[in-house]
């Protein structure tokens, strides 16, 4: 009897080929490695359905390496199997897992994951004898688990382990069953910030909008998903606070002391009630430090408690240690931002769209504020006339101007009613949208933009910088830019919105001013394989009807430049943009496509460029007069500098029907009198090709 007790207490080594669970806690084991483990069941999450065919369950295990010095530590074994092959375990059962893979999921500690080759042997705690007796055969193994026969040494070790391990952390069977059943009460707690409520627990996907504040025992995050919640603190954009929240009359005629705005904090945004403060305690605070979570990172937060903060007025988030059996679970993790939009979490993608819209609106508001400050004009009161009544002489002059304008309008309407001639040799290999819309002449597209208003019961015609309009017309191509077709695509700066399917890259064109002084950008150091290429070229179009008449062929009102942006060029050519200088096959495909559109134009333009190159060599040192961009499309500047030699050549290309859009862009303007788009900027009319496709080839 004494000898049996001595054998029972004698230390026994872990069988050869098995890994102690402490190796996973202490990160001695490498992720994606295949291991064998033995452990006692501490907790069990019952099988639940997944998006695939398999179910999922989770078992928490401890062994001798964790029971003594690692209080509260355990290792999770995640199992994916069909429901009929799922294991059934109870408190204190011993699990022998063979051929399981180590994994790191998000920011959680290392865990174990089953695979097709995994075998699980479950030994019921009620049937394990005292050592040195060997444990009986495992209970009810599945067909997969029967493929492997346990070694005798495993049975001996199981008996020794069960009767020598400290079972303080093993819950009573009744408690174990309650916790296991509660694991099936799964609710989808993921929501947007606009839907969080006091007293609730939510999962969140948000962006960090400030660098974390580290207080030692806790870390404070400021996050947003660009939705508004009336319970959040209101952050004011002081750059847009033009009146400083002035007490007194709204127009600033009195000199009352400006009141404090509802935020004394200068925030970088997002402004309004779109930001929530979240306080994180350990172990989550430690993960935030270790993962170096910072401003602009997208993160996933689990089980965040929402309640009113210390001021009792604003909702805040609180992330504490999980006190149930899975108290080591980490609830903070960085969100992967894949390059392919299809692989991105749809919640992140929607938040990115909201952020993009927010930044567009913020930029528009900022430009409007700058313009308001520059003009510094006070609005008249509602009961005051905007200007003095005209005298008799002014009224007669106004009537003459109105009569002349009406006559022009009548002539214009008569011209619009007349259906323009469709060229007989129209290129049917080029098609466009809006077939029901009548085609208009190029001269109509280039007419000055005006708008008629009523002022004191009299019409007033105002000249506008541009119209937001679309047209359908018949044209032929007489020139293109850049002058070499292999330069029709360029590298675009990488952007966080690249993954959005509705992002074309053209939204950032207005931000190119950052590098127009010649500063070197980071794109220079990005390898070609990592660069994003986009289409960017322009076409000079000439009215198809006017091109036949030598007397009207060279008129400014018969031709203009159109920009072809990334998405519209992709539709036009049916090709993806790339580095055409190094991709000969893609360049050949592009040439064949464009030949359908412009015939022998490229061939003749190349010949002209070669002749110009010879002349330039002879004129080395002389100032160049050529521009690095096509002429402006504005009505005053179209064809600036006269027609190029390319435009004067006779071409074999056929006219085609296309869709044109008119729009405006902001350009720099040093003259304050011409700056109609804000301080130092003016509107410039532009034209773009859209909705047109080359169907041949």
C-alpha positions in Angstrom: 0.0 0.0 0.0 2.8 2.4 0.9 4.6 1.5 -2.3 1.5 2.4 -4.3 1.2 5.8 -2.7 4.9 6.4 -3.4 4.4 5.5 -7.1 1.4 7.8 -7.2 3.3 10.8 -6.0 6.4 10.2 -8.0 6.9 12.9 -10.7 6.3 11.7 -14.2 7.6 13.4 -17.3 5.4 14.5 -20.2 5.5 11.7 -22.8 7.9 12.2 -25.7 6.5 14.2 -28.6 4.1 16.3 -26.5 4.5 20.0 -25.7 3.7 21.6 -22.3 1.0 24.2 -22.4 3.2 26.8 -20.8 5.2 27.0 -24.1 2.1 28.7 -25.7 1.6 31.1 -22.9 5.3 32.1 -22.8 5.4 32.3 -26.6 8.1 29.6 -26.9 6.1 27.8 -29.5 6.0 29.2 -33.0 2.7 30.1 -34.8 1.6 27.6 -37.5 3.6 24.8 -36.0 2.0 21.3 -35.4 2.1 20.0 -31.9 0.6 17.3 -29.5 -0.8 18.3 -26.1 -2.4 16.7 -23.0 -4.5 18.8 -20.6 -7.5 18.9 -18.2 -10.7 20.6 -19.3 -11.2 23.9 -17.5 -14.0 25.4 -19.6 -16.1 24.4 -22.7 -17.9 26.5 -25.3 -20.5 24.3 -26.9 -20.6 23.8 -30.7 -22.1 26.6 -32.7 -22.8 27.0 -36.5 -20.4 28.8 -38.7 -20.6 30.3 -42.2 -19.2 27.0 -43.5 -20.3 23.4 -43.2 -18.4 22.7 -40.0 -19.5 23.6 -36.4 -17.1 25.3 -34.0 -16.4 24.6 -30.3 -13.7 25.6 -27.9 -12.0 23.8 -24.9 -9.8 25.5 -22.3 -7.0 23.3 -21.1 -4.5 23.3 -18.2 -1.6 21.0 -17.3 1.1 20.7 -14.7 3.1 23.5 -16.4 0.3 26.0 -15.8 -1.4 24.8 -12.6 1.2 25.8 -10.1 2.9 29.1 -11.0 0.6 30.4 -13.7 -2.6 31.2 -11.9 -5.5 32.0 -14.2 -3.6 30.9 -17.3 -5.0 28.4 -19.8 -4.7 27.5 -23.5 -7.7 27.4 -25.8 -8.2 24.6 -28.3 -10.5 25.6 -31.1 -12.2 22.7 -33.0 -13.9 22.9 -36.4 -15.8 19.7 -37.3 -19.1 18.4 -38.5 -21.7 18.2 -35.7 -21.5 14.4 -35.5 -17.8 14.4 -34.9 -17.8 17.1 -32.2 -16.3 16.0 -28.8 -18.4 16.1 -25.6 -16.4 17.0 -22.5 -17.1 17.7 -18.8 -15.3 19.4 -16.0 -11.9 17.9 -15.3 -11.9 15.5 -18.3 -8.5 14.8 -19.8 -8.0 15.6 -23.5 -5.2 14.2 -25.6 -5.0 16.3 -28.8 -2.7 15.0 -31.6 -1.6 17.0 -34.6 -3.1 20.4 -33.8 -1.8 23.7 -35.2 -0.7 26.7 -33.2 -2.3 30.0 -34.2 -2.5 33.6 -33.2 -6.0 35.1 -33.8 -6.0 38.9 -33.8 -4.4 40.0 -30.5 -5.4 36.9 -28.5 -2.6 34.7 -26.9 -1.4 31.7 -28.9 -4.1 29.1 -29.2 -4.5 25.7 -30.8 -6.6 24.9 -33.9 -7.8 21.6 -35.2 -7.2 20.4 -38.7 -8.1 17.4 -40.9 -5.3 15.3 -39.4 -6.2 16.1 -35.8 -7.3 13.3 -33.5 -8.9 13.9 -30.1 -9.1 11.3 -27.3 -11.3 12.2 -24.3 -10.9 10.5 -21.0 -13.8 11.0 -18.5 -12.7 12.3 -15.1 -15.0 9.8 -13.4 -13.2 6.7 -14.9 -9.5 7.7 -14.5 -7.9 5.3 -11.9 -5.1 6.2 -9.5 -1.6 5.7 -10.7 0.3 3.5 -11.5 -2.8 2.1 -13.1 -3.3 3.0 -16.7 -6.3 5.1 -17.9 -9.0 3.1 -19.7 -9.7 3.6 -23.4 -11.0 7.0 -24.5 -14.8 7.5 -24.5 -16.7 7.4 -27.7 -14.0 8.4 -30.2 -15.3 9.6 -33.7 -14.4 7.8 -36.9 -11.5 10.3 -37.4 -10.2 9.8 -33.8 -10.2 6.0 -34.2 -7.5 6.2 -36.8 -4.9 6.7 -34.0 -4.3 4.3 -31.1 -3.1 5.9 -27.9 0.3 4.6 -26.6 0.4 2.9 -23.2 2.6 5.6 -21.8 -0.1 8.1 -22.5 -2.6 6.2 -20.4 -0.1 6.0 -17.5 0.6 9.8 -17.7 -3.1 10.6 -17.8 -3.7 8.8 -14.5 -0.7 10.5 -12.9 -1.7 14.0 -14.2 -5.3 13.8 -13.1 -4.5 12.7 -9.5 -1.5 15.2 -9.0 -2.6 18.4 -10.7 -4.0 21.3 -8.6 -7.7 21.3 -9.4 -8.4 24.6 -7.7 -9.3 26.3 -11.0 -11.4 23.4 -12.2 -15.1 24.5 -11.7 -17.6 22.2 -10.0 -19.7 20.1 -12.5 -22.8 22.2 -11.9 -21.0 25.5 -12.5 -19.2 24.0 -15.5 -22.5 23.0 -17.2 -24.1 26.5 -16.5 -21.1 28.2 -18.2 -21.1 25.8 -21.1 -24.8 26.4 -21.7 -24.3 30.2 -21.5 -21.8 30.0 -24.3 -24.7 29.3 -26.7 -26.3 32.7 -25.8 -24.5 34.5 -28.6 -25.7 37.9 -29.7 -24.4 40.0 -32.5 -23.2 43.0 -30.5 -21.4 44.7 -33.4 -22.9 48.1 -34.1 -22.0 51.6 -35.3 -21.3 54.4 -32.8 -24.5 56.1 -33.7 -26.4 53.0 -32.2 -24.5 52.6 -28.9 -26.7 53.1 -25.8 -26.1 53.7 -22.1 -25.9 50.5 -20.0 -25.2 48.2 -23.0 -22.1 46.2 -24.2 -21.1 46.6 -27.8 -18.5 45.4 -30.3 -17.1 48.2 -32.3 -15.0 48.7 -35.5 -13.5 52.2 -35.3 -10.6 54.4 -36.2 -8.3 55.9 -33.7 -8.4 59.7 -34.2 -5.9 60.8 -31.6 -2.7 59.1 -30.3 -3.6 57.1 -27.2 -3.1 58.7 -23.8 -1.2 56.4 -21.5 -1.8 56.8 -17.7 0.2 53.7 -16.7 -2.6 51.6 -15.3 -4.9 52.4 -18.2 -5.0 53.8 -21.7 -7.5 56.3 -23.2 -8.5 56.1 -26.8 -10.5 58.6 -28.9 -12.2 56.7 -31.7 -14.8 57.4 -34.5 -16.6 55.5 -37.3 -17.9 58.8 -38.7 -21.4 58.4 -37.5 -23.0 60.9 -35.0 -24.5 60.1 -31.6 -26.3 62.8 -29.7 -24.8 61.5 -26.4 -21.2 62.2 -27.5 -19.1 65.3 -26.7 -19.3 68.0 -29.3 -16.0 68.9 -30.8 -15.9 72.3 -32.5 -13.9 73.1 -35.6 -12.6 76.5 -34.5 -11.3 77.2 -38.0 -14.9 77.4 -39.2 -16.1 79.3 -36.1 -16.1 82.7 -37.9 -18.1 84.6 -35.3 -16.6 82.9 -32.2 -20.1 82.2 -30.9 -20.8 85.9 -30.3 -23.4 86.9 -27.8 -25.7 89.6 -28.9 -27.1 90.1 -32.4 -26.2 87.4 -35.0 -24.7 89.9 -37.5 -22.0 91.2 -35.3 -23.0 94.9 -35.1 -22.5 95.1 -31.4 -19.3 94.4 -29.6 -20.4 92.0 -27.0 -17.8 89.7 -25.5 -17.6 86.4 -27.4 -18.9 83.5 -25.4 -17.0 80.3 -25.0 -17.8 77.6 -27.6 -19.2 74.3 -26.3 -15.8 72.9 -26.6 -12.6 74.4 -25.1 -10.5 71.6 -26.7 -8.9 72.2 -30.1 -9.6 69.0 -31.9 -8.2 67.8 -35.2 -11.5 66.1 -35.9 -13.8 64.5 -36.7 -15.9 67.5 -35.6 -19.3 67.4 -34.2 -20.6 64.5 -32.1 -18.7 61.7 -34.0 -15.9 60.9 -31.5 -16.2 58.7 -28.3 -13.6 58.3 -25.5 -12.8 54.8 -24.5 -10.8 53.9 -21.3 -9.0 50.6 -21.4 -7.5 48.7 -18.4 -5.1 45.8 -18.4 -4.7 43.4 -20.2 -6.1 45.5 -23.0 -3.9 48.5 -22.2 -0.8 46.3 -22.4 -1.9 45.1 -25.9 -2.4 48.7 -27.0 1.2 49.5 -26.0 2.7 46.3 -27.4 0.8 46.6 -30.8 1.7 50.3 -30.9 -1.8 51.3 -31.8 -1.7 54.9 -32.8 -3.7 57.6 -34.6 -5.3 56.6 -37.9 -5.2 52.8 -37.1 -8.5 50.9 -37.5 -9.2 48.7 -34.6 -11.8 46.1 -33.4 -13.0 46.4 -29.9 -15.1 43.6 -28.2 -17.5 43.9 -25.3 -17.1 47.6 -24.7 -19.3 48.9 -21.8 -21.2 52.1 -22.7 -22.2 54.5 -20.0 -22.1 58.1 -19.1 -18.7 59.5 -18.0 -17.8 61.4 -14.9 -19.4 64.6 -16.2 -22.8 62.8 -16.4 -23.5 64.3 -19.8 -21.5 62.4 -22.5 -21.4 58.7 -23.4 -18.0 57.0 -23.0 -16.7 53.4 -23.5 -15.0 51.3 -20.9 -13.0 48.1 -21.6 -12.1 46.0 -18.5 -10.8 42.5 -17.9 -13.3 39.8 -18.8 -14.1 38.2 -15.4 -15.6 35.0 -16.6 -13.7 31.7 -17.4 -12.1 33.4 -20.4 -10.7 36.3 -18.5 -7.5 36.2 -20.5 -9.3 37.1 -23.7 -8.0 40.2 -25.5 -10.7 42.6 -26.7 -8.5 45.0 -28.7 -7.1 44.2 -32.1 -5.8 46.0 -35.2 -8.0 45.5 -38.3 -6.3 44.1 -41.3 -6.5 46.5 -44.3 -6.1 44.3 -47.4 -5.2 45.8 -50.7 -8.1 44.0 -52.3 -11.5 45.5 -51.4 -13.3 42.2 -51.7 -11.3 40.9 -48.7 -12.0 43.8 -46.5 -14.6 43.7 -43.7 -17.8 45.3 -45.0 -18.1 47.3 -41.7 -14.6 48.8 -42.3 -15.5 49.6 -45.9 -18.7 51.4 -45.0 -16.8 53.4 -42.4 -14.2 54.4 -45.0 -16.9 55.7 -47.3 -18.3 57.8 -44.4 -14.8 59.1 -43.7 -14.3 60.0 -47.3 -17.6 61.9 -47.4 -16.8 63.6 -44.2 -13.5 64.9 -45.5 -15.1 66.1 -48.7 -17.7 68.1 -46.8 -15.0 69.4 -44.4 -13.0 70.7 -47.3 -16.0 72.3 -48.9 -16.9 74.0 -45.6 -13.3 75.2 -45.2 -13.2 76.8 -48.7 -16.6 78.5 -48.0 -15.3 79.9 -44.7 -12.1 81.2 -46.4 -14.2 82.9 -49.0 -16.5 84.5 -46.4 -13.6 85.8 -44.4 -12.0 87.2 -47.6 -15.0 89.1 -48.7 -15.9 90.2 -45.1 -19.3 91.4 -46.2 -22.2 91.7 -43.7 -25.5 90.3 -44.7 -28.3 93.0 -44.8 -31.3 92.6 -42.5 -34.4 91.0 -44.0 -36.3 94.2 -44.1 -33.6 96.2 -45.9 -33.3 96.4 -49.7 -30.1 95.0 -51.2 -29.5 98.1 -53.3 -30.9 101.5 -54.2 -33.7 101.7 -56.9 -32.5 102.5 -60.4 -33.2 105.9 -62.0 -34.9 106.3 -65.4 -31.7 106.2 -67.3 -30.5 103.0 -65.7 -33.9 101.4 -66.3 -33.8 102.2 -70.0 -30.3 100.7 -70.2 -31.4 97.6 -68.4 -34.3 97.2 -70.9 -32.0 97.5 -73.9 -29.7 94.8 -72.4 -32.6 92.5 -71.7 -33.9 92.9 -75.2 -30.5 92.1 -76.7 -30.2 89.1 -74.4 -33.7 87.9 -75.3 -32.8 88.1 -79.0 -29.7 86.0 -78.4 -31.7 83.5 -76.4 -34.2 83.2 -79.3 -31.5 82.6 -81.8 -30.0 80.0 -79.5 -33.3 78.2 -79.1 -33.8 78.2 -82.8 -30.4 76.6 -83.2 -31.2 74.0 -80.6 -34.5 73.1 -82.3 -32.6 72.4 -85.6 -31.4 68.9 -85.6 -27.7 68.7 -86.4 -26.5 66.6 -89.3 -25.3 63.1 -88.5 -22.0 62.4 -90.4 -22.6 59.6 -93.0 -19.2 57.9 -92.2 -19.8 57.7 -88.4 -17.6 55.1 -86.7 -20.0 52.4 -85.5 -17.3 50.7 -83.5 -17.5 53.5 -80.9 -20.7 53.6 -78.9 -21.8 55.9 -76.0 -24.6 56.3 -73.5 -27.7 58.4 -73.7 -28.9 57.3 -77.2 -32.2 59.2 -76.7 -30.5 62.5 -76.2 -30.1 64.7 -79.4 -26.6 65.5 -80.4 -25.4 69.1 -80.2 -22.7 71.0 -82.0 -19.4 71.7 -80.4 -20.1 75.4 -80.6 -23.1 74.9 -78.3 -21.0 73.1 -75.8 -18.4 75.9 -75.8 -21.0 78.7 -75.3 -20.3 81.0 -72.2 -22.0 79.8 -69.1 -24.8 82.1 -67.9 -27.7 82.0 -65.6 -30.8 84.3 -65.5 -32.1 85.5 -62.1 -35.0 87.8 -61.2 -33.9 91.0 -59.4 -36.7 93.4 -58.3 -39.1 91.8 -60.8 -36.6 92.2 -63.6 -34.4 89.5 -65.2 -30.7 89.7 -64.6 -28.2 87.5 -66.6 -25.1 86.6 -64.7 -22.0 85.0 -66.2 -21.0 81.8 -64.4 -17.6 80.1 -64.4 -19.1 76.8 -65.7 -22.2 74.7 -66.0 -22.7 71.3 -64.5 -23.9 69.8 -67.7 -23.7 66.8 -70.0 -23.9 66.6 -73.8 -23.9 64.2 -76.7 -22.0 65.2 -79.8 -20.3 64.0 -83.1 -16.5 64.6 -83.1 -13.2 63.4 -84.5 -9.8 63.4 -82.6 -7.2 65.8 -84.0 -4.6 65.7 -81.2 -3.9 64.0 -77.9 -1.7 64.5 -74.8 0.7 63.3 -73.5 2.3 63.2 -77.0 3.4 59.6 -76.5 0.8 56.9 -76.0 3.0 55.0 -73.6 2.6 57.9 -71.1 -1.2 57.6 -71.0 -0.9 56.1 -67.5 0.8 57.4 -64.5 1.5 56.3 -60.9 -1.0 57.4 -58.4 -0.2 58.1 -54.8 -1.5 55.4 -52.5 -4.7 56.2 -50.6 -6.6 54.5 -47.8 -9.7 54.7 -50.0 -8.2 52.5 -52.8 -10.1 49.5 -51.5 -13.5 51.1 -52.1 -15.1 49.9 -55.3 -16.6 53.3 -56.0 -13.3 55.2 -55.6 -11.7 56.2 -58.9 -8.7 58.0 -57.6 -9.8 61.3 -59.2 -11.1 62.7 -55.9 -7.5 63.4 -54.8 -6.5 65.3 -57.9 -7.1 68.6 -56.1 -4.6 67.6 -53.5 -1.7 67.4 -55.9 -0.6 70.9 -54.9 1.5 69.3 -52.2 4.1 68.3 -54.7 3.8 70.9 -57.4 7.0 72.7 -56.1 9.1 69.7 -57.1 9.4 68.0 -53.8 10.3 64.3 -53.9 7.4 62.1 -52.8 7.5 58.7 -51.2 6.2 57.2 -54.5 9.7 57.5 -55.9 10.9 54.8 -53.5 8.0 52.4 -54.0 8.8 49.4 -56.2 7.0 49.1 -59.5 5.1 46.0 -58.3 3.6 48.0 -55.4 2.7 51.1 -57.4 -0.9 51.8 -58.4 -1.3 52.9 -62.0 -4.2 55.1 -63.3 -5.2 56.4 -66.7 -4.6 60.1 -67.3 -4.7 61.7 -70.8 -6.5 64.3 -72.8 -8.0 64.4 -76.3 -8.5 67.4 -78.6 -11.9 67.0 -80.3 -13.1 68.7 -83.4 -16.7 69.1 -84.5 -17.3 66.4 -87.1 -19.5 68.6 -89.3 -17.2 71.6 -89.2 -14.2 69.5 -90.0 -15.4 69.0 -93.5 -15.5 72.8 -94.3 -12.0 74.3 -94.7 -13.4 77.8 -93.8 -14.7 76.7 -90.3 -12.1 73.9 -89.6 -9.7 76.2 -87.7 -12.2 78.2 -85.7 -11.8 78.1 -81.9 -15.5 77.2 -81.5 -15.1 74.0 -83.4 -12.6 72.2 -81.2 -11.7 71.8 -77.6 -9.7 69.6 -75.2 -11.4 66.9 -73.0 -9.8 65.1 -70.0 -10.3 61.3 -69.8 -10.0 60.2 -66.2 -9.2 56.8 -64.8 -12.7 55.2 -64.7 -13.8 56.6 -68.1 -10.5 55.6 -69.8 -11.0 52.1 -68.5 -14.5 52.0 -70.0 -13.2 53.6 -73.2 -10.4 51.1 -73.8 -11.5 48.1 -71.9 -8.0 47.9 -70.4 -6.4 48.3 -67.0 -3.8 51.0 -66.6 -0.3 49.8 -66.2 3.3 50.8 -67.0 3.1 50.8 -70.8 6.7 51.7 -71.1 7.7 48.3 -69.8 4.7 46.2 -70.8 5.0 45.7 -74.5 1.9 43.5 -74.8 -0.4 45.9 -73.1 1.0 48.8 -75.2 0.2 46.9 -78.3 -3.3 46.3 -77.2 -3.8 50.0 -76.4 -2.4 51.0 -79.8 -4.9 48.7 -81.6 -7.7 50.1 -79.5 -6.9 53.7 -80.1 -6.3 53.1 -83.9 -10.1 52.4 -84.1 -10.7 55.7 -82.4 -8.2 58.0 -84.2 -6.9 56.1 -87.3 -3.4 57.1 -88.3 -3.2 60.1 -85.9 -0.5 58.5 -83.7 1.6 57.7 -86.7 1.6 61.2 -88.1 2.0 62.8 -84.6 5.0 60.6 -84.0 6.5 61.7 -87.3 5.9 65.4 -86.4 7.5 64.9 -83.0 10.6 63.4 -84.6 10.9 66.4 -86.9 10.5 68.7 -83.9 13.1 66.8 -82.0 15.6 67.5 -84.8 14.8 71.2 -84.7 15.2 71.3 -80.9 18.7 69.8 -81.1 19.6 72.7 -83.5 18.1 75.2 -81.0 19.8 74.0 -77.8 19.9 76.7 -75.2 16.9 78.6 -76.5 13.8 79.1 -74.3 11.1 76.5 -74.9 7.6 77.7 -75.7 5.9 74.4 -75.6 3.7 73.5 -72.6 3.8 70.3 -70.6 0.0 70.1 -70.7 -2.8 70.4 -73.2 -4.3 73.9 -73.8 -7.2 74.9 -71.5 -10.7 73.9 -72.5 -12.2 77.2 -71.4 -14.1 79.2 -74.0 -11.5 82.0 -73.8 -8.5 79.7 -73.9 -9.6 76.9 -76.1 -6.9 76.3 -78.7 -4.6 78.8 -77.0 -1.6 79.5 -79.0 -3.2 78.5 -82.3 -3.6 75.1 -83.7 -0.7 72.8 -83.4 1.0 71.2 -86.4 -0.7 68.0 -85.5 -4.1 69.5 -85.7 -3.4 71.0 -89.2 -2.6 67.6 -90.7 -5.2 65.6 -92.7 -6.3 62.5 -90.9 -7.9 59.3 -92.0 -9.9 58.8 -88.7 -13.6 58.7 -88.8 -15.9 60.8 -86.6 -17.7 59.1 -83.7 -20.4 59.9 -81.2 -19.4 60.5 -77.6 -20.7 61.9 -74.3 -19.1 65.1 -72.8 -19.5 66.5 -69.4 -18.8 70.1 -68.4 -17.5 70.8 -64.8 -15.3 73.1 -62.9 -12.0 72.8 -61.0 -10.3 75.1 -58.6 -6.9 76.5 -59.8 -4.6 79.0 -58.2 -5.3 82.7 -58.9 -3.0 85.4 -57.5 -5.3 88.2 -58.6 -7.9 88.7 -55.8 -10.4 90.2 -58.2 -10.5 87.0 -60.3 -10.5 84.7 -57.3 -14.1 83.6 -57.4 -13.5 80.2 -55.7 -12.0 81.4 -52.4 -8.8 83.1 -51.3 -6.1 82.6 -54.0 -8.3 80.3 -56.2 -10.7 80.6 -59.1 -13.0 78.3 -61.0 -11.8 77.0 -64.4 -14.2 75.4 -66.8 -13.2 71.8 -67.9 -14.6 69.2 -70.2 -14.4 65.4 -69.8 -15.2 62.4 -71.9 -17.5 59.8 -70.3 -19.8 56.9 -71.1 -18.0 56.1 -74.3 -16.6 52.7 -75.3 -14.6 51.2 -78.2 -16.4 48.0 -79.1 -14.2 46.9 -82.1 -11.1 44.7 -81.9 
